[in-house]
Structures are given as structure tokens and as C-alpha cells.
Amino acid sequence: MGLYSWLMAQCYDMAMANTEQLCLNGWRRDLLACATGDVLEIGAGTGVNLQHFPAHCRLIISEPDAQMRKKLQDRLQTTELPAQLVDWPAEQLKLPNHSIDTVVTTLVLCSVADQQQALKEIYRVLRPGGQLLFIEHVRSGNRKTERWQRFCEPVWRCACGNCHLTRDTAERITETGLEIEKLLEAELLGAPAIVRRTLRGRAIKAPASTGVNDPQPIDPNNFPSCPHCGAADVAKVIYGKPPLTRQILAALESGQIISGGCMIHGGAPEWHCLRCRQDFGHRSLPMDTTVEQT
């Protein structure tokens, strides 16, 4: 295994040189121009992406293969871009929840041991509103080519570092909970037909709620009467973006709850009388709670 790993590290850049020149280098440049904030690159290989990261990024570069990591270390010494080099596998990222703004994978999710777990880890470490930037080759849309992919895959995986030919990576990304905002499909020029179909783009983790949601179920039978006019025709005021459950949707439609926007100035009314149109009750916003607004 050590000899195989050494050979992969020595030959990788040479094997990919033509494809890099034909298309990959330009794809990397355009994609990584969108990187921002705290950036984690997973499976950085020999470091071909380093030249494309914006100077303002704070980089963590992960590469679990020791031989690839040596090549990566050499390349890091030739760049002025500061970066932390780590050996984490994609399935076990040693980072706190919600700690990264941008995750980058380029030709990596095809070869991770457990793609689903790797994507769960990516989702976990991304901050709300964070992004996954990716370039991945995937299962062909051509039935004949797909049959060849399935036929070749066992040998291909052994020869090419566990690279899978038939993964539906875009579908797995969305299943994790990320939303693909931009997706481009193109052929990997200079590559064999069985690895030619590629997808590249940007997937977003949903931003945090813009308010404080009510965890309690809404029970119209327990609504108070209006202290101003005594009417029982009262609506509950909710703030931010509540989970759109059937109960919430039905109550919104019937007028039993109404939207109050975002809470400001430390609190806001909790109830609204539909008869005299007066608000009453007061909901406090804890001083240590941060309300994000978009």
C-alpha cells in the first residue's frame, strides 16, 4: 500500500496535466474565486487548488494520504498563502459544528470511503449560509457508457485510489440538506469516456432563522381574551420564519396566527385582537440571544 500511495503521489500531476490545461485549471479558477471566510479543502491531493484561492481566505487543507501530503507540503512552501495542513479523512472532520464558511471538494467525493458520511460532516461543519464548492465526475447519462462504467468500476477503484465511476453525487448532496444553487455539466476533456461527465457548482446550507420561533404547539382553545375589549377573537403573533408544519399553515390561513416580522428592541407583542386591533402581552428577547436578519 505504501508503494502504491507513493506512485499515485508521484504520477498524479503528470497524469492530469493535459486535462488541467484543457479545462480543469479554468474550472478551478472560476469556482474558487467564490471561496470566502474560513475555508476547508477536503482531499487537497498535491495542492493544485492553492494558486486559485483568494488572498483573504483563512485556509485549512486536509489530505489523509501521507505521500500526497508530502507533495502538498512542498507546494505550500512555494506560496505565500497561509494554511493549516491536517490529515483528517472526509468522514471525520475534527472541527466544531458551524465553524466553516466554505468547503471545497474537487475530484474527491468519487473516492471517499463513505460518501454519505462525508457529506454529513460537510453539512455539520458549515455555518448557516455556508457553501460547498465542488467539481466531481459522476455516473454517465448515456446508458451504454454507464454499462461500461459498472463493468470497469471494480478494477478502476483498485487502480485509481478507490475512485468510483457511478456515484450520483449531486443527488447525494441535496439529500444531505444542502441546496444546489448553481450546477454546470461538462465533459472532462482529455479523459476516458467512463470519467468524462462532470458536475461543478455551489451548494448552500440554509441560513439560520431570522427570528425566535415558538417551540410550543398552537392551541386556539387556550388563547386569552383581549384585555381591552374582552373579545375572544384573538390571534397569536409569531416572529421570524417558523417551521411550516400543517398546523402552522392552517392557522396562518384561518387567521389564528399572524406574522409579526422580526423581534426588535428587546421584545414585541404576543397577541393581537382582531376586533379592536390592539396588541397585548409582551414577549421578551433574551439579552444573550442574537437575531440574524437578512
C-alpha positions in Angstrom: 0.0 0.0 0.0 2.9 2.4 0.8 4.4 1.8 -2.7 1.0 2.3 -4.4 0.5 5.6 -2.4 3.9 6.8 -3.4 3.3 6.0 -7.1 0.0 7.9 -7.0 1.5 10.9 -5.5 4.4 10.9 -8.0 2.3 10.4 -11.1 -0.9 12.3 -10.3 0.1 15.7 -11.6 1.7 14.3 -14.7 -1.4 12.1 -15.5 -3.7 15.1 -15.1 -1.6 17.7 -16.9 -3.4 17.6 -20.2 -6.8 17.7 -18.7 -5.7 20.5 -16.4 -4.6 22.5 -19.4 -7.8 21.7 -21.5 -10.4 22.5 -18.9 -9.7 21.8 -15.2 -7.4 24.7 -14.4 -10.0 27.2 -15.7 -12.8 25.4 -13.8 -10.8 25.6 -10.6 -10.0 29.3 -11.1 -13.6 30.3 -11.7 -15.1 28.1 -8.9 -12.6 29.0 -6.2 -12.9 32.8 -6.8 -16.2 32.3 -4.9 -14.4 31.0 -1.8 -14.7 33.2 1.3 -14.1 33.3 5.0 -12.9 30.2 6.8 -12.2 27.7 4.1 -11.7 23.9 4.4 -10.5 22.0 1.4 -11.0 18.2 1.7 -8.7 15.8 -0.1 -6.4 18.5 -1.4 -4.1 16.0 -3.1 -0.9 17.6 -4.4 -2.3 21.1 -3.9 -3.3 22.2 -7.4 -6.0 24.4 -6.0 -3.7 26.5 -3.9 -3.0 29.0 -6.6 -6.7 29.8 -7.1 -7.8 30.7 -3.5 -8.4 34.4 -2.9 -5.8 36.0 -0.6 -8.4 36.9 2.1 -9.3 33.2 2.8 -8.3 31.5 6.0 -7.4 28.0 4.8 -7.4 24.6 6.3 -6.1 22.0 3.9 -6.9 18.3 4.6 -5.2 15.4 3.0 -5.2 12.0 4.7 -2.7 10.3 2.3 0.8 10.7 3.7 2.5 10.7 0.3 0.1 13.2 -1.2 0.6 15.3 1.9 4.4 15.5 1.4 3.8 16.9 -2.1 1.2 19.3 -0.7 3.7 20.5 1.9 6.3 21.2 -0.7 3.7 23.2 -2.7 2.7 25.2 0.3 6.2 26.3 0.8 6.2 28.0 -2.6 3.0 30.0 -1.9 2.5 33.0 0.4 -1.0 31.8 1.2 -1.1 30.8 4.9 -2.8 27.5 5.5 -3.1 24.8 8.2 -2.3 21.4 6.9 -4.2 18.4 8.5 -4.7 14.7 7.8 -8.4 14.4 8.5 -10.4 11.9 6.4 -13.6 13.4 4.9 -15.7 11.2 7.2 -14.1 12.5 10.4 -13.5 16.3 10.3 -12.1 17.4 13.6 -13.9 20.7 13.6 -16.7 22.2 15.7 -20.2 22.4 14.3 -20.9 25.5 12.2 -17.2 26.6 12.1 -16.6 26.9 8.3 -17.8 29.3 5.6 -16.6 27.4 2.5 -15.9 23.7 1.9 -14.1 22.7 -1.3 -14.0 19.3 -2.9 -12.6 18.8 -6.4 -12.5 15.3 -7.7 -12.7 14.0 -4.2 -16.3 12.7 -3.5 -15.8 10.0 -6.0 -13.1 8.3 -3.9 -14.1 8.9 -0.2 -14.8 5.6 1.6 -18.3 6.7 2.7 -19.7 9.5 0.6 -22.9 9.9 2.6 -20.9 10.3 5.9 -18.5 12.7 4.2 -21.4 14.9 3.1 -22.9 14.8 6.6 -19.6 16.0 8.0 -19.5 18.8 5.4 -23.0 19.8 6.4 -22.2 19.7 10.1 -19.1 22.0 9.9 -20.7 24.5 7.5 -22.1 27.6 9.1 -25.7 28.5 8.2 -25.5 30.2 4.9 -22.1 28.5 4.2 -21.3 26.9 0.8 -19.9 23.8 -0.7 -17.9 24.4 -3.9 -17.4 21.2 -5.9 -16.1 19.7 -9.1 -16.9 16.0 -9.4 -17.1 13.4 -12.1 -20.3 11.3 -11.9 -22.3 8.5 -13.4 -22.8 8.9 -17.2 -26.2 9.8 -18.5 -25.5 7.6 -21.5 -26.7 4.0 -20.9 -24.0 2.4 -22.9 -21.3 4.4 -21.2 -22.9 3.6 -17.8 -22.8 -0.1 -18.5 -19.0 0.3 -19.2 -18.6 2.2 -16.0 -20.2 -0.5 -14.0 -18.1 -3.2 -15.8 -14.9 -1.3 -15.2 -15.5 0.1 -11.8 -14.1 -2.8 -9.6 -10.7 -2.7 -11.4 -10.8 1.1 -11.7 -11.3 1.5 -8.0 -8.2 -0.7 -7.3 -6.1 1.2 -9.8 -7.2 4.7 -9.1 -7.4 5.2 -5.3 -10.9 4.0 -4.7 -12.3 6.2 -7.4 -16.0 5.3 -8.1 -17.4 5.7 -11.6 -21.1 5.5 -10.9 -21.9 7.8 -8.0 -24.8 10.2 -8.2 -23.0 12.9 -6.3 -25.4 15.8 -7.0 -28.3 13.8 -5.6 -26.4 12.8 -2.5 -25.5 16.5 -1.9 -29.2 17.5 -1.9 -30.1 14.5 0.3 -27.8 15.8 2.9 -29.8 19.0 3.2 -27.7 21.3 1.1 -29.4 23.2 -1.7 -27.6 23.3 -5.1 -27.7 27.0 -6.2 -25.6 26.6 -9.3 -24.8 23.5 -11.3 -22.8 23.2 -14.6 -22.3 20.0 -16.5 -19.4 19.5 -18.9 -17.1 16.9 -20.3 -13.7 16.3 -18.7 -11.6 16.9 -21.8 -8.7 14.5 -22.4 -10.2 11.9 -20.0 -11.5 8.4 -20.8 -15.3 8.3 -21.6 -16.0 6.5 -18.3 -14.9 9.5 -16.3 -15.8 12.3 -18.7 -19.2 13.5 -17.3 -18.6 16.2 -14.6 -20.7 18.4 -12.5 -19.4 21.6 -10.8 -21.2 24.2 -8.8 -22.2 25.7 -5.5 -24.4 24.2 -2.8 -25.7 26.3 0.1 -26.6 25.4 3.7 -29.8 27.2 4.6 -29.3 30.4 6.6 -30.3 30.5 10.3 -33.8 31.5 11.1 -34.3 35.3 11.1 -36.2 35.2 14.4 -37.2 33.3 17.5 -39.7 30.5 16.8 -42.3 29.2 19.2 -41.4 25.7 20.2 -44.9 25.2 21.8 -47.8 23.9 19.7 -50.5 26.4 19.0 -53.7 25.6 20.8 -56.6 28.1 19.9 -58.6 26.8 22.9 -56.1 28.4 25.2 -55.9 31.8 23.6 -56.6 34.6 26.1 -59.4 37.2 25.7 -58.5 40.7 24.7 -57.9 42.8 27.9 -59.0 46.0 26.0 -62.4 44.9 24.7 -63.0 41.4 26.1 -63.2 39.8 22.7 -62.2 36.2 22.2 -61.3 36.8 18.6 -57.6 36.9 19.2 -54.6 35.9 17.0 -51.1 34.8 18.2 -48.2 36.8 16.8 -45.2 34.8 15.6 -41.8 36.1 14.6 -39.1 35.1 12.2 -39.6 32.1 10.0 -41.5 29.3 11.8 -41.4 25.7 10.6 -44.1 25.4 8.0 -46.0 22.5 9.6 -49.5 21.7 8.6 -50.7 23.2 11.8 -48.9 26.4 11.3 -50.1 26.7 7.7 -53.7 26.1 8.7 -53.5 28.6 11.5 -52.0 31.2 9.2 -54.7 30.6 6.6 -57.5 30.9 9.2 -56.0 34.0 10.9 -55.4 32.3 14.2 -51.8 33.3 13.9 -50.3 36.3 12.2 -46.7 37.2 11.3 -45.0 39.9 13.3 -41.8 40.1 11.4 -38.6 40.1 13.5 -38.4 41.0 17.2 -36.7 44.3 18.0 -35.9 46.5 21.0 -35.8 43.5 23.4 -39.3 42.2 22.8 -42.6 42.5 21.0 -46.4 41.9 21.4 -47.5 38.3 21.8 -51.2 38.7 21.0 -53.4 40.8 18.6 -57.1 41.4 19.0 -58.8 41.1 15.6 -61.9 43.1 16.8 -60.3 46.2 18.3 -57.0 45.7 16.6 -55.0 46.3 19.8 -51.8 44.3 20.7 -51.3 43.0 24.1 -48.9 40.8 26.0 -45.1 41.1 25.8 -42.5 38.6 24.7 -39.0 39.3 25.9 -36.0 38.6 23.8 -33.1 37.2 26.0 -30.2 39.5 26.1 -27.7 36.7 25.1 -29.8 35.8 22.0 -28.6 37.0 18.6 -31.2 37.5 16.0 -29.8 37.4 12.5 -31.6 39.4 9.8 -31.4 39.1 6.1 
